[in-house]
Amino acid sequence: METSKVVTIPNHWTSPKYSLGQRTKQGMIVGIQYCLFENLVVPERDGSWQYAILVSIEDEQVEYISESGVQLPPEKELRLEIEGEIDFCQRKIENLTQYLEAV
């Protein structure tokens, strides 16, 4: 059984605009990091959110984008992408079911 997980954000931080698993024009959000002013790893160091976005599933390529750089796809484009993924998965299930019956 999976337990729910809760993330608490300190009151003096802003809330992130986007969430894990959300699809963007650049890819899917797979990580979120708040970059404090003193964080030397991120060049902006402006106390803002950075998003790890999976841009390529095949080679697991991840890019880090600031909150202002995240672009959401139009609803119609998002719908077509999700429907295509559903069709692909349904075909895969059908193929695996046929393979299982043949075994």
Disulfide bonds with the S-S distance in Angstrom:
none
